[in-house]
């Protein structure tokens, strides 16, 4: 038997989980949240939202400085970092662990906040916005570096790493929303 909700189409019954596929996790988060927030009351977690907005502003400024600095930001540390990598190789680090590996990992870490911020601000149902924003921001940064910053290097690897970081951040954002929802005090109909 199939029934339809007035707010969204939804199949119910034994095959419900199979029908919804990967969306089960996100529907579960949405269902866990319970009643919608009444109009005019704002975000479900206002304190979390304020903190995320404040941190996002600081992050965007820092990201802009890193991305659009006229010279590579790792210029002064690449020598000591290469020495450290060589030392690690002498002490058993695998051959695939090179400077490019560290740089790729740093780009992933750099974009994790993008995913977290977007998911927390837009909500669990819009988790995929984090991936789009991460990809678009990374493409914009790389294009600006290519066109306007002659001493910077625009690479596809940076776009891949940055987008991967946004994906990781989106997952962390979902976990943060779940934890915030669990910690949120419940009001019951009898209490209202």
Backbone as CSV, one residue per row, in Angstrom:
resi,resn,N_x,N_y,N_z,CA_x,CA_y,CA_z,C_x,C_y,C_z
1,UNK,0.837,-1.179,0.000,0.000,0.000,0.000,0.883,1.244,0.000
2,UNK,0.499,2.236,-0.801,1.249,3.479,-0.894,0.366,4.610,-0.398
3,UNK,0.893,5.435,0.506,0.167,6.617,0.966,1.022,7.838,0.686
4,UNK,0.374,8.957,0.538,1.092,10.183,0.206,0.839,11.238,1.261
5,UNK,1.884,11.940,1.609,1.803,13.027,2.574,1.422,14.300,1.840
6,UNK,0.836,15.260,2.529,0.497,16.530,1.894,1.719,17.418,1.707
7,UNK,2.778,17.177,2.464,3.958,18.034,2.362,4.998,17.491,1.397
8,UNK,5.045,16.191,1.241,5.993,15.607,0.298,5.535,14.197,-0.015
9,UNK,5.923,13.723,-1.190,5.553,12.366,-1.555,6.425,11.400,-0.776
10,UNK,5.772,10.375,-0.257,6.534,9.416,0.529,5.845,8.064,0.472
11,UNK,6.563,7.074,0.136,6.024,5.733,0.084,6.170,5.095,1.460
12,UNK,5.114,4.462,1.924,5.181,3.778,3.203,4.931,2.302,2.991
13,UNK,5.316,1.507,3.937,5.119,0.065,3.838,6.424,-0.665,4.037
14,UNK,6.403,-1.981,3.733,7.587,-2.799,3.978,8.780,-2.385,3.128
15,UNK,8.551,-1.919,1.926,9.674,-1.573,1.052,10.074,-0.110,1.177
16,UNK,9.579,0.560,2.212,9.844,1.985,2.378,11.333,2.311,2.408
17,UNK,12.098,1.575,3.208,13.532,1.855,3.322,14.240,1.613,1.999
18,UNK,13.855,0.573,1.286,14.472,0.308,-0.013,14.103,1.389,-1.012
19,UNK,12.869,1.836,-0.976,12.415,2.854,-1.916,13.168,4.161,-1.716
20,UNK,13.361,4.513,-0.481,14.036,5.777,-0.190,15.541,5.684,-0.330
21,UNK,16.093,4.487,-0.322,17.524,4.290,-0.535,18.372,5.080,0.437
22,UNK,19.328,5.805,-0.105,20.269,6.560,0.721,19.628,7.699,1.484
23,UNK,18.418,8.105,1.102,17.755,9.218,1.775,17.238,8.842,3.155
24,UNK,17.298,7.572,3.513,16.810,7.120,4.820,17.488,7.878,5.948
25,UNK,18.793,8.043,5.851,19.533,8.733,6.911,19.026,10.156,7.078
26,UNK,18.826,10.862,5.971,18.417,12.254,6.051,16.958,12.379,6.474
27,UNK,16.098,11.453,6.031,14.720,11.450,6.501,14.668,11.170,7.996
28,UNK,15.537,10.282,8.459,15.580,9.958,9.883,15.940,11.194,10.699
29,UNK,16.909,11.958,10.216,17.286,13.192,10.913,16.094,14.144,10.946
30,UNK,15.428,14.291,9.799,14.294,15.208,9.728,13.152,14.737,10.629
31,UNK,12.876,13.425,10.638,11.816,12.894,11.490,12.182,13.024,12.961
32,UNK,13.442,12.887,13.302,13.916,12.998,14.685,13.679,14.406,15.217
33,UNK,13.684,15.370,14.298,13.527,16.753,14.727,12.108,17.058,15.198
34,UNK,11.166,16.203,14.872,9.809,16.382,15.386,9.056,17.484,14.683
35,UNK,8.255,18.204,15.453,7.406,19.244,14.882,8.244,20.331,14.233
36,UNK,7.701,20.947,13.168,8.426,22.071,12.579,8.475,23.247,13.552
37,UNK,9.465,24.082,13.374,9.588,25.271,14.212,8.482,26.234,13.810
38,UNK,7.708,26.771,14.766,6.639,27.704,14.419,7.189,28.919,13.681
39,UNK,6.367,29.477,12.794,6.787,30.632,12.005,7.189,31.770,12.933
40,UNK,8.259,32.438,12.569,8.720,33.588,13.329,9.680,33.256,14.455
41,UNK,9.860,31.963,14.765,10.764,31.626,15.858,12.180,31.402,15.375
42,UNK,12.380,31.316,14.066,13.733,31.208,13.537,14.265,29.797,13.492
43,UNK,15.542,29.685,13.569,16.279,28.430,13.428,16.027,27.515,14.621
44,UNK,16.048,26.211,14.382,15.788,25.225,15.432,16.833,25.298,16.545
45,UNK,18.051,25.662,16.206,19.142,25.755,17.187,19.767,27.151,17.079
46,UNK,19.131,28.183,17.649,19.599,29.557,17.434,21.010,29.829,17.947
47,UNK,21.396,29.253,19.081,22.744,29.485,19.597,23.786,28.865,18.666
48,UNK,23.538,27.654,18.222,24.437,26.993,17.272,24.540,27.806,15.993
49,UNK,23.414,28.295,15.508,23.402,29.087,14.276,24.240,30.364,14.433
50,UNK,24.091,31.055,15.568,24.875,32.288,15.779,26.370,31.996,15.795
51,UNK,26.766,30.922,16.485,28.181,30.554,16.529,28.699,30.201,15.141
52,UNK,27.909,29.463,14.393,28.342,29.058,13.054,28.478,30.275,12.147
53,UNK,27.562,31.210,12.223,27.658,32.423,11.401,28.918,33.210,11.761
54,UNK,29.189,33.379,13.047,30.389,34.111,13.473,31.657,33.406,12.996
55,UNK,31.711,32.094,13.183,32.885,31.340,12.727,33.008,31.365,11.208
56,UNK,31.881,31.332,10.508,31.910,31.352,9.042,32.484,32.663,8.516
57,UNK,32.156,33.766,9.161,32.701,35.065,8.736,34.222,35.071,8.890
58,UNK,34.702,34.622,10.040,36.153,34.553,10.267,36.797,33.607,9.249
59,UNK,36.161,32.475,9.009,36.690,31.482,8.069,36.784,32.045,6.650
60,UNK,35.741,32.726,6.198,35.741,33.264,4.830,36.864,34.280,4.655
61,UNK,37.092,35.114,5.656,38.200,36.081,5.581,39.535,35.341,5.500
62,UNK,39.726,34.343,6.357,40.978,33.569,6.342,41.146,32.830,5.017
63,UNK,40.068,32.233,4.508,40.141,31.517,3.230,40.497,32.462,2.091
64,UNK,39.910,33.654,2.087,40.222,34.634,1.042,41.692,35.044,1.104
65,UNK,42.213,35.245,2.308,43.633,35.595,2.437,44.528,34.468,1.930
66,UNK,44.189,33.238,2.287,44.992,32.094,1.837,44.892,31.926,0.328
67,UNK,43.681,31.997,-0.195,43.461,31.718,-1.616,44.013,32.808,-2.527
68,UNK,43.913,34.060,-2.105,44.271,35.156,-3.004,45.548,35.891,-2.592
69,UNK,46.326,35.300,-1.694,47.625,35.873,-1.360,48.475,35.831,-2.621
70,UNK,49.246,36.878,-2.902,49.959,36.943,-4.184,50.982,35.825,-4.412
71,UNK,51.520,35.267,-3.351,52.490,34.169,-3.499,51.949,32.956,-2.742
72,UNK,52.400,31.751,-3.083,51.921,30.565,-2.359,52.147,30.705,-0.854
73,UNK,51.125,30.375,-0.079,51.210,30.555,1.373,52.173,29.572,2.021
74,UNK,52.516,28.507,1.324,53.457,27.525,1.878,54.896,27.784,1.430
75,UNK,55.120,28.926,0.823,56.446,29.240,0.288,57.528,29.206,1.365
76,UNK,57.249,29.727,2.536,58.265,29.797,3.591,58.406,28.512,4.395
77,UNK,57.449,27.607,4.266,57.549,26.369,5.041,57.875,25.155,4.188
78,UNK,57.941,25.329,2.864,58.170,24.144,2.029,59.542,23.520,2.268
79,UNK,60.564,24.314,2.565,61.893,23.766,2.867,61.886,22.898,4.114
80,UNK,61.462,23.443,5.259,61.400,22.615,6.469,60.453,21.418,6.324
81,UNK,59.366,21.600,5.594,58.429,20.497,5.403,59.059,19.382,4.570
82,UNK,59.815,19.759,3.536,60.513,18.745,2.730,61.554,18.001,3.564
83,UNK,62.239,18.725,4.438,63.204,18.060,5.336,62.491,17.065,6.253
84,UNK,61.353,17.463,6.777,60.576,16.569,7.638,60.110,15.333,6.864
85,UNK,59.642,15.533,5.644,59.190,14.396,4.826,60.356,13.461,4.524
86,UNK,61.515,14.028,4.184,62.703,13.187,3.950,63.087,12.412,5.207
87,UNK,63.043,13.069,6.352,63.354,12.399,7.616,62.369,11.257,7.865
88,UNK,61.083,11.523,7.598,60.069,10.475,7.768,60.328,9.293,6.834
89,UNK,60.753,9.575,5.597,61.080,8.490,4.660,62.255,7.656,5.178
90,UNK,63.235,8.327,5.757,64.390,7.606,6.305,63.996,6.738,7.500
91,UNK,62.876,7.076,8.124,62.433,6.335,9.301,61.175,5.501,9.026
92,UNK,60.993,5.121,7.769,59.954,4.151,7.440,58.663,4.666,6.843
93,UNK,58.541,5.951,6.568,57.312,6.450,5.941,57.196,5.871,4.535
94,UNK,55.985,5.559,4.081,55.823,4.975,2.745,56.220,5.952,1.641
95,UNK,56.587,5.415,0.498,57.048,6.229,-0.623,55.991,7.165,-1.186
96,UNK,54.713,6.798,-1.056,53.661,7.652,-1.595,53.463,8.919,-0.760
97,UNK,54.016,8.951,0.440,53.878,10.125,1.303,54.902,11.167,0.871
98,UNK,54.447,12.119,0.066,55.312,13.167,-0.478,54.711,14.542,-0.161
99,UNK,55.383,15.566,-0.620,54.888,16.929,-0.416,53.495,17.089,-1.022
100,UNK,53.287,16.511,-2.205,51.981,16.623,-2.864,50.879,15.974,-2.024
101,UNK,51.220,14.918,-1.288,50.251,14.262,-0.410,49.865,15.188,0.741
102,UNK,50.851,15.833,1.319,50.592,16.777,2.416,49.749,17.944,1.907
103,UNK,50.085,18.458,0.732,49.341,19.578,0.159,47.892,19.178,-0.130
104,UNK,47.688,17.989,-0.682,46.342,17.496,-0.968,45.536,17.378,0.331
105,UNK,46.158,16.808,1.351,45.494,16.677,2.650,45.164,18.025,3.269
106,UNK,46.072,18.979,3.122,45.830,20.324,3.663,44.643,20.982,2.966
107,UNK,44.512,20.751,1.655,43.371,21.309,0.926,42.058,20.665,1.358
108,UNK,42.091,19.379,1.684,40.887,18.726,2.209,40.493,19.381,3.533
109,UNK,41.458,19.498,4.435,41.195,20.083,5.759,40.712,21.530,5.628
110,UNK,41.267,22.269,4.673,40.902,23.673,4.482,39.422,23.847,4.161
111,UNK,38.820,22.882,3.460,37.426,23.035,3.035,36.426,22.267,3.896
112,UNK,36.871,21.574,4.918,35.930,20.895,5.819,34.954,21.899,6.450
113,UNK,35.401,23.071,6.893,34.444,24.028,7.471,33.335,24.445,6.506
114,UNK,33.617,24.497,5.207,32.576,24.856,4.234,31.391,23.905,4.374
115,UNK,31.687,22.611,4.378,30.618,21.626,4.501,29.869,21.729,5.810
116,UNK,30.600,21.898,6.899,29.961,22.006,8.218,29.049,23.229,8.260
117,UNK,29.565,24.380,7.843,28.789,25.613,7.917,27.519,25.531,7.078
118,UNK,27.628,25.032,5.851,26.467,24.974,4.966,25.400,24.039,5.533
119,UNK,25.797,22.864,5.993,24.810,21.911,6.527,24.138,22.467,7.779
120,UNK,24.902,23.055,8.671,24.303,23.582,9.902,23.367,24.750,9.588
121,UNK,23.744,25.603,8.654,22.914,26.763,8.339,21.728,26.419,7.443
122,UNK,21.913,25.500,6.484,20.842,25.176,5.534,19.969,24.016,6.003
123,UNK,20.490,23.176,6.878,19.716,22.047,7.382,20.113,20.730,6.739
124,UNK,19.719,19.651,7.386,20.108,18.306,6.959,19.556,17.949,5.586
125,UNK,18.366,18.416,5.263,17.771,18.082,3.965,18.536,18.703,2.803
126,UNK,19.258,19.742,3.085,20.030,20.414,2.023,21.518,20.117,2.150
127,UNK,21.906,18.968,2.637,23.306,18.576,2.817,24.091,18.700,1.522
128,UNK,23.451,18.422,0.416,24.128,18.430,-0.878,24.539,19.838,-1.299
129,UNK,23.942,20.868,-0.719,24.374,22.239,-0.999,25.836,22.417,-0.625
130,UNK,26.267,21.751,0.424,27.660,21.873,0.878,28.621,21.429,-0.209
131,UNK,28.276,20.364,-0.902,29.140,19.864,-1.977,29.157,20.859,-3.131
132,UNK,27.988,21.380,-3.488,27.926,22.357,-4.581,28.693,23.634,-4.245
133,UNK,28.507,24.130,-3.029,29.203,25.355,-2.618,30.707,25.116,-2.568
134,UNK,31.130,23.978,-2.019,32.558,23.653,-1.972,33.165,23.576,-3.358
135,UNK,32.471,22.901,-4.268,32.954,22.778,-5.646,33.005,24.141,-6.330
136,UNK,31.922,24.916,-6.214,31.872,26.231,-6.861,32.923,27.181,-6.290
137,UNK,33.083,27.186,-4.976,34.087,28.060,-4.357,35.486,27.665,-4.799
138,UNK,35.754,26.367,-4.844,37.075,25.905,-5.262,37.352,26.258,-6.718
139,UNK,36.367,26.052,-7.589,36.543,26.411,-9.005,36.782,27.910,-9.166
140,UNK,36.050,28.709,-8.398,36.224,30.165,-8.456,37.625,30.564,-8.004
141,UNK,38.082,29.988,-6.913,39.425,30.288,-6.406,40.481,29.905,-7.432
142,UNK,40.375,28.703,-7.967,41.379,28.234,-8.931,41.361,29.077,-10.200
143,UNK,40.181,29.470,-10.663,40.088,30.310,-11.856,40.705,31.685,-11.604
144,UNK,40.436,32.267,-10.443,41.037,33.569,-10.103,42.554,33.463,-9.999
145,UNK,43.046,32.372,-9.423,44.498,32.185,-9.349,45.093,32.065,-10.745
146,UNK,44.410,31.360,-11.621,44.897,31.188,-12.995,44.925,32.514,-13.751
147,UNK,43.872,33.303,-13.593,43.748,34.530,-14.376,44.479,35.730,-13.785
148,UNK,44.551,35.821,-12.456,45.027,37.057,-11.842,46.291,36.940,-11.000
149,UNK,46.689,35.738,-10.630,47.842,35.576,-9.742,48.898,34.718,-10.438
150,UNK,49.843,35.379,-11.066,50.823,34.661,-11.887,51.736,33.737,-11.080
151,UNK,51.940,34.022,-9.812,52.828,33.165,-9.018,52.076,32.042,-8.295
152,UNK,50.763,31.954,-8.485,49.966,30.871,-7.900,49.673,29.833,-8.977
153,UNK,49.338,28.628,-8.542,49.136,27.523,-9.475,47.722,26.979,-9.335
154,UNK,46.939,27.087,-10.399,45.586,26.537,-10.408,45.666,25.081,-10.862
155,UNK,45.108,24.166,-10.054,45.171,22.748,-10.414,43.824,22.068,-10.182
156,UNK,43.585,21.035,-10.972,42.400,20.209,-10.798,42.475,19.445,-9.477
157,UNK,43.687,19.068,-9.065,43.849,18.371,-7.779,43.332,19.210,-6.615
158,UNK,43.536,20.524,-6.682,43.026,21.393,-5.617,41.498,21.374,-5.583
159,UNK,40.874,21.391,-6.762,39.405,21.340,-6.828,38.900,20.021,-6.246
160,UNK,39.559,18.921,-6.596,39.160,17.603,-6.081,39.328,17.551,-4.563
161,UNK,40.470,18.018,-4.073,40.721,17.990,-2.625,39.752,18.897,-1.879
162,UNK,39.541,20.102,-2.388,38.642,21.040,-1.721,37.209,20.508,-1.682
163,UNK,36.750,19.954,-2.795,35.402,19.392,-2.836,35.290,18.201,-1.888
164,UNK,36.336,17.390,-1.827,36.347,16.267,-0.878,36.248,16.776,0.556
165,UNK,36.928,17.862,0.846,36.838,18.462,2.172,35.432,18.932,2.487
166,UNK,34.742,19.501,1.486,33.358,19.930,1.697,32.449,18.734,1.972
167,UNK,32.719,17.595,1.304,31.938,16.374,1.554,32.152,15.898,2.992
168,UNK,33.401,15.845,3.417,33.706,15.443,4.803,33.032,16.411,5.778
169,UNK,33.105,17.698,5.473,32.466,18.697,6.326,30.954,18.533,6.388
170,UNK,30.332,18.179,5.255,28.884,17.945,5.243,28.525,16.790,6.168
171,UNK,29.315,15.728,6.125,29.070,14.586,7.018,29.234,14.997,8.481
172,UNK,30.275,15.763,8.760,30.473,16.252,10.133,29.340,17.191,10.555
173,UNK,28.865,18.002,9.615,27.734,18.886,9.902,26.480,18.107,10.259
174,UNK,26.243,16.999,9.546,25.095,16.145,9.872,25.229,15.565,11.275
175,UNK,26.435,15.123,11.607,26.676,14.598,12.958,26.431,15.699,13.993
176,UNK,26.901,16.902,13.714,26.703,18.023,14.636,25.219,18.323,14.830
177,UNK,24.441,18.280,13.734,22.999,18.510,13.855,22.325,17.418,14.677
178,UNK,22.749,16.182,14.474,22.183,15.073,15.255,22.487,15.276,16.737
179,UNK,23.730,15.625,17.044,24.106,15.841,18.447,23.349,17.025,19.050
180,UNK,23.185,18.091,18.270,22.441,19.255,18.764,20.979,18.893,18.995
181,UNK,20.437,18.052,18.125,19.043,17.636,18.274,18.864,16.739,19.498
182,UNK,19.812,15.863,19.728,19.748,14.992,20.902,19.824,15.821,22.184
183,UNK,20.651,16.851,22.177,20.837,17.682,23.371,19.704,18.678,23.584
184,UNK,18.892,18.899,22.550,17.821,19.899,22.636,16.728,19.421,23.580
185,UNK,16.316,20.265,24.530,15.235,19.856,25.431,13.934,19.690,24.652
186,UNK,13.173,18.701,25.001,11.901,18.398,24.343,10.756,19.096,25.068
187,UNK,9.789,19.560,24.281,8.540,20.047,24.857,7.447,19.114,24.379
188,UNK,6.604,18.715,25.259,5.509,17.807,24.930,4.218,18.605,24.872
189,UNK,3.228,18.041,24.219,1.938,18.723,24.077,1.356,19.090,25.442
190,UNK,1.592,18.245,26.440,1.072,18.519,27.784,1.763,19.713,28.432
191,UNK,2.995,19.993,27.997,3.755,21.100,28.584,3.363,22.448,28.009
192,UNK,2.748,22.445,26.827,2.473,23.691,26.119,1.269,24.390,26.640
